[in-house]
Amino acid sequence: MIDISQPLDENTAPWPGDVPFHAERTAKIEEGGSVNLGAFRMSAHLGTHTDAPFHFDPEGVRSDGLPLAAYWGPARVVAVEDELLRPEHVAGLDVAAAPRVLFKTRASERPVSEWSDDGPPVDPETIRHLAGDGAVLLGTDAPSVDPVDSRELPAHHTLARCGLANLENLALDGVAPGRYELAALPLRIVGMDAAPVRAVLRPARK
């Protein structure tokens, strides 16, 4: 299995101004406790995660209402070097055979400890194209499917209108393009605008 989740610790770069990762030990065996216990605090959008529609729509589905089936099943990793993820990058794909499309871009080359806002955004036409071919999920190694300075969030809204789940901040460095099985179930956190996932790939069986 190939872990495509970003590690979470104090070095994981958050979205500028968002809540960073902080962990503490609340009980220690070496101090007389019977067990070690820990607690942590972080943004729901830190590291590899899925956005719930509530993130950008006050009436949207929240994290505990996300459709789990979208996050588990056949997937395809597509490598793109351009500045925008356009329909031609997915033209000719057998989307019906692997309806979860994960984009590997230059964003995978950045260290997880360094924030970068130049990850290629997704053209909404690409989302509509994939949805028309039967896609159920779109993933990216960038921190957002939209430009980081966007306030209209056209890709987020198009994903919701087309019924596609999303994954952001995937760790695809070293992952070859091709067919895989994806498992990236969101945590069952009630009422949130996003949920962390532990995303893994397994090469597709021949």
C-alpha positions as CSV (number, residue, x, y, z in Angstrom):
1,M,0.0,0.0,0.0
2,I,1.2,3.5,-0.8
3,D,0.5,6.2,1.8
4,I,-0.5,9.4,0.0
5,S,-1.3,11.4,3.1
6,Q,0.7,14.3,4.4
7,P,2.2,13.8,7.8
8,L,0.7,15.9,10.6
9,D,3.0,17.6,13.1
10,E,4.2,21.0,14.1
11,N,6.1,21.3,10.9
12,T,3.1,20.8,8.6
13,A,2.4,24.1,6.9
14,P,-1.2,25.4,7.4
15,W,-3.1,27.7,5.1
16,P,-1.8,31.2,6.0
17,G,-3.6,32.4,9.0
18,D,-5.3,29.1,9.7
19,V,-4.9,27.0,12.8
20,P,-1.6,25.0,12.8
21,F,-1.0,21.6,14.3
22,H,-0.3,21.5,18.0
23,A,0.1,18.3,20.1
24,E,0.6,17.7,23.8
25,R,0.9,14.8,26.1
26,T,-1.8,15.0,28.8
27,A,-0.6,12.0,30.8
28,K,2.9,10.4,30.9
29,I,4.0,7.0,32.2
30,E,7.4,8.4,33.2
31,E,5.5,10.9,35.5
32,G,3.5,8.2,37.3
33,G,0.6,7.7,34.9
34,S,-0.7,4.2,34.0
35,V,-0.7,5.2,30.3
36,N,0.5,7.8,27.9
37,L,-2.3,10.1,26.6
38,G,-2.2,12.8,24.0
39,A,-4.3,15.6,22.6
40,F,-4.0,17.7,19.5
41,R,-5.5,20.8,17.9
42,M,-5.5,21.8,14.2
43,S,-7.5,23.1,11.3
44,A,-9.9,20.7,9.6
45,H,-8.2,21.7,6.4
46,L,-4.6,20.9,7.5
47,G,-2.8,18.1,5.6
48,T,-4.7,15.7,3.4
49,H,-8.4,16.3,3.7
50,T,-11.8,16.5,2.0
51,D,-13.9,19.6,1.9
52,A,-17.6,19.3,2.7
53,P,-20.0,21.5,0.7
54,F,-20.7,23.4,4.0
55,H,-17.1,24.9,3.5
56,F,-18.4,27.2,0.8
57,D,-22.2,26.9,1.1
58,P,-24.1,27.7,4.4
59,E,-26.8,25.2,3.3
60,G,-24.3,22.5,2.1
61,V,-23.8,19.0,3.4
62,R,-21.4,18.8,6.4
63,S,-18.6,16.5,7.0
64,D,-20.6,13.7,8.7
65,G,-23.0,13.6,5.7
66,L,-20.4,13.0,3.0
67,P,-21.0,9.9,0.8
68,L,-18.4,7.3,1.8
69,A,-18.6,5.3,-1.4
70,A,-16.9,8.1,-3.3
71,Y,-13.8,7.7,-1.2
72,W,-13.1,4.0,-1.8
73,G,-12.6,2.2,-5.1
74,P,-10.8,2.3,-8.5
75,A,-8.8,5.5,-9.1
76,R,-6.4,6.9,-11.6
77,V,-3.4,9.1,-11.0
78,V,-2.9,11.7,-13.8
79,A,0.4,13.7,-14.1
80,V,0.0,17.3,-15.3
81,E,2.7,19.9,-15.6
82,D,0.6,22.9,-16.8
83,E,-0.6,25.9,-14.9
84,L,-4.3,24.9,-15.0
85,L,-5.9,21.4,-14.9
86,R,-7.9,21.5,-18.2
87,P,-10.3,19.1,-19.9
88,E,-7.6,18.0,-22.4
89,H,-5.6,16.5,-19.5
90,V,-8.4,13.9,-19.0
91,A,-9.5,13.5,-22.6
92,G,-9.6,9.8,-23.5
93,L,-9.5,8.5,-20.0
94,D,-11.6,5.5,-19.2
95,V,-13.3,7.3,-16.3
96,A,-16.0,4.7,-15.9
97,A,-13.3,2.1,-15.1
98,A,-11.6,4.4,-12.5
99,P,-14.0,7.1,-11.5
100,R,-11.7,8.7,-8.9
101,V,-9.2,11.0,-10.7
102,L,-6.1,12.2,-8.7
103,F,-4.0,15.0,-10.2
104,K,-0.2,14.8,-9.6
105,T,1.3,18.3,-10.2
106,R,4.3,20.3,-9.2
107,A,2.7,20.8,-5.8
108,S,3.9,17.3,-4.8
109,E,7.5,18.5,-5.1
110,R,7.1,21.0,-2.3
111,P,8.2,20.1,1.3
112,V,5.1,19.7,3.6
113,S,6.8,22.2,5.9
114,E,6.7,25.0,3.3
115,W,3.5,26.7,2.2
116,S,3.1,27.2,-1.5
117,D,0.2,29.0,-3.2
118,D,1.1,28.1,-6.8
119,G,-0.5,24.7,-7.0
120,P,-2.4,24.5,-10.3
121,P,-6.2,25.1,-9.9
122,V,-8.8,23.0,-11.6
123,D,-10.8,24.5,-14.6
124,P,-14.5,24.0,-13.8
125,E,-14.9,22.6,-17.4
126,T,-12.6,19.8,-16.4
127,I,-15.0,18.9,-13.5
128,R,-18.0,19.0,-15.8
129,H,-16.2,16.8,-18.3
130,L,-15.3,14.2,-15.7
131,A,-18.8,14.3,-14.2
132,G,-20.2,13.7,-17.6
133,D,-18.0,10.6,-17.9
134,G,-19.1,9.2,-14.6
135,A,-16.4,10.5,-12.1
136,V,-17.3,10.5,-8.4
137,L,-14.2,12.1,-6.9
138,L,-11.4,14.5,-7.9
139,G,-8.2,14.8,-5.9
140,T,-5.2,17.1,-6.1
141,D,-1.9,17.5,-4.4
142,A,-2.5,21.3,-4.3
143,P,-3.9,22.9,-1.2
144,S,-7.1,23.9,-3.1
145,V,-8.9,23.0,-6.3
146,D,-9.3,26.8,-6.8
147,P,-6.7,29.6,-6.9
148,V,-5.7,30.3,-3.3
149,D,-6.8,34.0,-3.7
150,S,-10.2,33.1,-5.2
151,R,-13.3,34.3,-3.4
152,E,-15.8,32.9,-5.8
153,L,-14.4,29.3,-5.6
154,P,-15.8,28.2,-9.0
155,A,-14.2,24.8,-8.8
156,H,-15.6,24.0,-5.4
157,H,-19.1,25.0,-6.4
158,T,-18.8,23.1,-9.6
159,L,-17.8,19.9,-7.8
160,A,-20.8,20.3,-5.5
161,R,-23.2,20.9,-8.4
162,C,-21.8,17.9,-10.3
163,G,-21.9,15.6,-7.2
164,L,-18.1,15.0,-7.0
165,A,-16.2,14.5,-3.8
166,N,-12.8,16.1,-3.5
167,L,-9.4,15.5,-1.9
168,E,-6.8,18.2,-1.3
169,N,-3.2,18.2,-0.2
170,L,-2.5,14.6,-1.5
171,A,1.2,13.5,-1.2
172,L,1.8,12.1,-4.7
173,D,5.5,12.5,-4.9
174,G,7.0,9.3,-6.2
175,V,3.6,7.9,-7.3
176,A,3.6,6.8,-10.9
177,P,0.6,7.7,-13.1
178,G,-1.8,4.8,-13.6
179,R,-4.6,2.7,-12.2
180,Y,-4.9,2.1,-8.4
181,E,-7.4,1.3,-5.7
182,L,-8.0,4.3,-3.4
183,A,-9.1,4.3,0.2
184,A,-9.5,7.8,1.8
185,L,-12.4,7.8,4.2
186,P,-13.2,11.0,6.0
187,L,-13.3,11.0,9.8
188,R,-16.8,11.0,11.2
189,I,-16.6,14.5,12.7
190,V,-20.1,16.0,13.1
191,G,-21.1,19.3,11.6
192,M,-17.7,20.4,10.2
193,D,-16.7,22.0,6.9
194,A,-13.9,19.5,6.2
195,A,-12.5,16.2,7.5
196,P,-9.0,14.8,7.6
197,V,-8.5,11.5,5.7
198,R,-5.8,8.8,5.7
199,A,-5.4,8.4,1.9
200,V,-3.7,5.2,0.6
201,L,-3.4,3.7,-2.8
202,R,-2.9,0.0,-3.8
203,P,-1.8,-0.8,-7.4
204,A,-4.8,-2.1,-9.3
205,R,-5.0,-5.8,-9.8
206,K,-4.3,-7.0,-13.4
